[in-house]
Amino acid sequence: MFDPLACALADRYALLLCAAACLGVWEGQADGDGFLADPAWAVLVLSRIGRRLGIAVPETPADAEQAVLAEALGRCRHGRSLDLYDTPLAG
């Protein structure tokens, strides 16, 4: 049986790694253009991670949510992946 405190610590550590990865991806694309260069997705991801960590975060801007939703819907409509690579999917 696992110690519940160890599981909680591992969960928090994984969330912090996700936040660091998010910032690293955004920073690597900041000089470019396109979806990953837009800070909207990073703001949305980081705010959701912060809430999962129990941190009081401000409400995300509606335009950030709309930008991420529009990107996801556009990718679905055009048969593109929902990952960082935005690759065409087999039709």
C-alpha positions in Angstrom: 0.0 0.0 0.0 1.3 3.5 -0.9 1.5 6.3 1.7 -1.2 8.8 0.8 1.1 11.7 1.6 3.7 10.3 -0.8 1.1 10.1 -3.6 0.0 13.7 -2.9 3.6 14.9 -3.0 4.1 13.0 -6.3 1.0 14.6 -7.7 2.2 18.1 -6.8 5.6 17.4 -8.2 4.1 16.3 -11.5 2.0 19.4 -11.7 5.0 21.6 -11.1 6.9 19.8 -13.9 3.9 20.4 -16.2 4.0 24.1 -15.3 7.7 24.2 -16.1 7.3 22.4 -19.4 4.5 24.8 -20.3 6.7 27.8 -19.7 9.6 26.2 -21.5 7.5 25.6 -24.6 6.0 29.1 -24.6 9.4 30.7 -24.1 10.9 28.7 -26.9 8.1 29.9 -29.3 7.9 33.5 -28.0 9.8 35.0 -30.9 7.8 33.2 -33.5 4.2 33.4 -34.6 1.3 31.0 -34.4 -0.6 29.4 -31.6 2.3 28.5 -29.4 3.8 32.0 -29.5 0.4 33.4 -28.2 0.5 33.6 -24.4 -3.2 32.8 -24.2 -2.7 29.0 -24.0 0.1 29.3 -21.4 -2.1 31.6 -19.2 -4.9 29.0 -19.4 -2.7 26.0 -18.7 -0.9 27.7 -15.8 -4.1 28.9 -14.2 -5.6 25.5 -14.3 -2.4 23.9 -12.8 -2.5 26.6 -10.1 -6.0 25.8 -9.2 -5.2 22.1 -9.0 -2.3 23.0 -6.6 -4.7 25.0 -4.5 -3.3 28.4 -5.3 -5.7 31.3 -5.5 -5.4 32.5 -9.1 -7.4 35.2 -10.9 -10.0 34.3 -13.4 -8.6 33.6 -16.8 -9.4 36.2 -19.4 -12.3 35.2 -21.7 -10.2 36.0 -24.8 -7.6 33.5 -23.7 -10.3 30.8 -23.3 -11.8 31.7 -26.6 -8.4 31.6 -28.4 -7.6 28.1 -27.1 -11.1 26.9 -27.9 -11.0 28.3 -31.4 -7.6 26.6 -32.0 -8.8 23.3 -30.7 -12.0 23.4 -32.8 -10.1 24.5 -35.9 -7.7 21.6 -35.5 -10.5 19.1 -35.1 -12.4 20.5 -38.2 -9.2 20.3 -40.3 -8.0 16.9 -39.1 -5.0 18.1 -37.2 -3.5 16.8 -34.0 -4.2 18.5 -30.7 -0.6 18.2 -29.5 2.3 20.7 -29.8 3.1 19.6 -33.3 -0.2 20.4 -35.0 0.3 17.6 -37.5 -2.2 16.4 -40.1 -4.1 13.3 -39.1 -5.0 10.4 -41.4 -8.3 11.1 -43.0 
